[in-house]
Amino acid sequence: YNVGTQVYLLATLKHKESGRVVVVAVTHLKASKSKENERIRTQQAMELVDVLAAKASEVATSIGLSERDIPIIIMGDFNSEPTGEGYTRTAVKSVIERHHSSSPRLASAYPLDLPFSTWKT
């Protein structure tokens, strides 16, 4: 990422039987609760979405499809919730809102009204 010391791993995968292509990424965004860290997470999440959209576009062009025909899967620990405690913008909220405004189409694997998607003991 351009901010922070965290990284992401991106891969373009092709299903052997169907030939269908998917772009996949995994990441672990900046940890620890604070407004500054949420700002960093938000920047990281938006950068990742931009990189994935560019990769999907590149792949689509190379095989004669539309960018919207290339599925994108993002996995990882965003260390963020859809709404933050006093924060106006969170990493997850930024990605979800991006879904409504431009390509690529993104959706959560979890219902967004749950208080958590994993449980730490």
WOWOJO-V108484 format. One record per backbone hydrogen bond with DSSP energy under -0.5 kcal/mol. NH is the residue of the N-H (numbers start at 0). CO is the residue of the C=O. If there is no record, write none. Layout:
# WOWOJO-V108484
((NH:CO) (NH:CO))
This chain:
# WOWOJO-V108484
((8:25) (10:23) (12:10) (12:21) (14:19) (18:14) (21:12) (22:70) (23:10) (23:21) (24:72) (25:8) (26:74) (27:6) (28:76) (37:33) (38:34) (39:35) (40:36) (41:37) (42:38) (43:39) (44:40) (45:41) (46:42) (47:43) (48:44) (49:45) (50:46) (51:47) (52:48) (53:49) (54:50) (55:51) (56:52) (57:53) (58:54) (59:55) (60:56) (61:57) (62:58) (62:59) (63:59) (63:60) (64:59) (68:65) (69:66) (70:20) (70:68) (72:22) (74:24) (74:72) (76:26) (77:75) (83:86) (85:83) (92:80) (93:89) (94:90) (95:91) (96:92) (97:93) (98:94) (99:95) (99:96) (100:96) (100:97) (101:97) (105:103) (113:110))
